[in-house]
Amino acid sequence: MPVNQDVIITCALTGAGDTVGRSPHVPVTPEQIAASAVEAAEAGAAVVHIHVREPETGAPSRDPLLYREVVERIRETGTDVVINLTAGMGGDLVIDPEAPLRQLPGTDLVSGLDRLPHVEELLPDICTLDCGSLNFGDGSNLYVSTPDMLRTGAKRIQELGVRPELEIFDTGQLWFAKQLLAEGLLDDPTAFQLCMGIPWGAPADPGVLQSMVNMLPRGAQWASFALGRMQMPWVAQSILLGGHVRVGLEDNLYLGKGVKATNGQLVERAVRITESLGSRVATPDEAREKLGLRPRA
């Protein structure tokens, strides 16, 4: 597999994890998230991946009004960046292990269509589609995304003309994403995000990544990332296998041991790694062309 010569850098700005109290740099309010998106774009990110949070508490949210404010704030600056909105929220199920039919606090489980109202309203360049269910960390937390939910969600995203980024946490999910393609529910070029090191999905192991890359459909665009201290090594790993990259505070809070990062600093580090490998960083327009997106309005 050849080294990728033109690398799309995605910055995942805030995520939905319990990270707000662990770093002062994790953006919470729409104003902060939009400012962080602009910072990441100016540092070299062609794509920003956006979650929203409740401004008062920092808790993850699905509120379309918050998404609208973030997107409008980014667009009002005139910053040229590809907008990627998560559509993965609404899949969280926390069960009582002694009474599995009882849902515990932390559950936020809705249908595939009910995960998409902000996508329907805002029509971003990209939205995510999490391609399977997963034991999410230790305990009794599950992420639920069934084949029926995925077929329904993929069809609606296709109808909207939005490009799905296929979030893949294990090989079975990649297998099913290819089934969606075979059923005509995905359009070429497909875009895959190979998510590594999330317990208990695919481990951050170069051999596992190579196996997943080998499974991709012909002509697919793909990126991968890994959590925590593996984030920057994974930038190099992805490029060397021919892929694009993702960094950002959703997946890693540190620039180095004990040094808290900003999104802009993480993107700058990814740019340096990319260029040190002899590759170049793709512009937003180049990313749009590679990913089959609409030209910038």
N, C-alpha and C positions, 0 to 999 in steps of 0.2 A: 504494500500500500504506500503510495507516494506521500511525501510531506505536503501538507496543504500550503500553497503559496499565497493565497488570498483569504485571510482569516476574518470571519465575522465575530466580533466580541459582543456578547450579551452581558448586561449588568442586571442582576436580580436584586432589586433595591431594598426590600424589607421583609418579604415573606410573611408567614403566619406563625412562626415559632415564638417561643417564650424568650425572646432576646432583648426586649426593650430595656429591661432592668440591668442587662449585662453589658451594655455599651451606650454611651451618650450619643453615638453617631447614628444609631438606627432611626430612620425617619418614621414619624408616627402620623402627623397631621397631613392633610392634602398639600398644604403649602410646603411642608418639609419634604414630602415624597417627590413633589414636582421639582423642587430645587435640587434634590439629589439626582433626579433624572437628568437635569441640565448639566450638573457637574460631571456625571458619568459620560454624557455625550461629548462634552468638551474635552474630556480626557481620552476619548477614542472609541467609546462604545457606539456601535451602529444600532443596537437594539436595547431597549430597556424593558425589563419584565416587571410587571406591577401587580402587587397586592395592595389592599388598603386596610387600615386599622381604625378602630374607634378612637377619635382624637382625645377623649378624656381618659381612657384607660389603657390604650395601646393594644387592646384585644383584637384579634382578627375579625374582619367584617366582610359581608357580601353586599353592603349598601350601595346601590347604583349611583346615588347622589354623591357619594365620596369618590367613586371612580370618575364620574363626570367632572368633578372639580379638579382632580389631579390631571386628567387629560386636557381640560380647557386651559389650566395654568401652564402646562408644557407647551401647548400649541400657541398660546398668547405670546410666549417668548420668541417665537420664530425659530426655535431650535430644530434642526433637522435630525430627527431620530425616529427609528421604527418603533411603534407602540405595540407591546405584547402584554395583553391583560390575562391574568390567570382566570381560568374557568373551573379550577379544581376545588374551590370552596363549596361546601355543602355535602362533602363525602365522609365526614367524621362520625364514627360510631364508637362510643365507649360503653362497654357492657359490664354488668356485674358478673364476675366469673362464677359465683355461686347460684346466680339466677340469670342465665344468659339472655332471656327475653326482656330483662329490665335494662333500660338505657340510663346511663349515669350522666352527671353534669360533664359538659365538654362535647356532648353529641350535637352535631349539626348536620343532619342527614336529610337531603331533599332529592327530588328526581333529577334526571339528566337535563331536562328542559329548564327546571327551576334554578339551575346553576348558570344560566345564560342571559338573564334580562339585561345586564350591563353591556354584554356583547351585542345584543340586539339593538340597544339604544345607541351605542357609541361607534359601532362598526370599526373596531381597531384593525390595524394591519394583520395582527396575529392574535389568536387566543389559544390557551393550552387545552389539551384533552388528555387526561390522565388515564392510561390505557389498561387499567386493571385494578383489582383489589389487592390489599397488602396488609399484613400484620405490621402496624406502624409503631416501631419501637417496642420496648418492654411493656409489660402490664397487659391491659385488655383494650388497647386502642386499635381500631381497624380503620383503614381507608376503604370505602366501598365504591366500586365503579364496575358494575356488572356488564356482561355483554349486551343485554337489552338496553341499559342506560347508555352505553357507548354508541350503539347503533343509532339510537334516537338523537343523541347529542351531535354525533358526526354529521347526520343528515341535516340537522338544523343549521349547523355551522356552514356546511356546504351551500345551503340555500341562501345564507346571508352573504356569501362571497368573501368570507373571512378565511384566512389560511390557518388551519390548526397546527400547532406545534405538538407533536405526539410525545407525551412524557412517558418514558419507559423506565420502570424500576426493576424489571427482571426479564428473563428471556421469554417467559410465557406471555408477557404483555407485548413484547415485540412480535411474537407469533400471531397474536390476535390483531395487532395493528395491520399486519400484512393481510389478514383476512378481511378487515374493513376495506383495504385497497382493492382486494379481489372482488368484493361485492359492489364496488363502484361508489362507496361512501366517502372516499378520499380522492382528491385530484392531484395529479402530478404538477410540479415536483413535490414529493412528500418531504416534510421536515421533522426530523427526529431529535429529541433531547434525551440522551442516555444518562440517567441519574444514578450515580454510583455512591456507595457507602452509606445509604440510608438504611438503618436497621428496620426490617429484615428483608431488604431487597438484594440487589446485586452488589457484591462487595467491591470496594475500590481496589481491584486487582487488574493489572494490565492484561493478563491472559483472558480474564472474563470480558474486558472491554473489546479485545480483539475478536473474541467469539461473537459478541453482539454485532460488531461491525461487519463480520462475515455474513451475518443473517440479514442485513439490510437489503431492501429491494434495489435493483439496479437504478442508478440515477438519483437516489435519495440524497438530500442534503442532511447533514447531521452534526450535532455538537455533543459534548459530554462535559460533566462536571463531577467533582467529588467534594465532600464536606471537610470543613475545618482545615487542619494543617496540610491536607492533601490537595487543597484548591489550586495552589500554584503549580505543584508538580503535575497536576492533571491538565493544566493549560498546555504544557509541553507534550504530555502524553497524547492528548487529543490531536494536536497539530501534526505530530509525527505519524499518526495513523490516518491522516487525511481529513480530519474534522475541524469544526469550529469550536469556540470555547464559551464558557460562562463563568463569570466571577460575580462577587457582590455580597452584601451583608446578609442576604437570606441564607447563605451557605457557610459563611466564615466571617468572624468578627475581627480577625487579627492580621496585621501586616507582618509581624514577627513576634517572637516570644515576648508576651507582656505588653505589646504595642497595639493599641486599638486602632483599627483602620476606618477610613471613610470609603464610600463607594468610589469616589474619584481616585483615591490612592490605589485601590485594588485594580481598577481599570488601567491606571498608569503602569503598574507592575506587569499586568498581562500584556500590555503593548511592548514593554521591554523584552519580555520572554519571547513574544512572537517575532520581533525584529532580530533578536539574537539567534534565532533559528534560521534566519535568512528569508523569512516570510514577511509579508506586508499586511497591514490592517485594512480591511475593507471599509469603504465609506458606506453611509446609509443607502445611497442610490445603488451601489454595487450589491449591497445586501438585498435590496428589493428585487434586483434582477435575478440574483441567484435563487431567491426563495419564491419567485413567481408572484410577487406582490404588485398591487396597483402602484403606478408612479405617484410621487408626492404631489398632493393637490396644490 
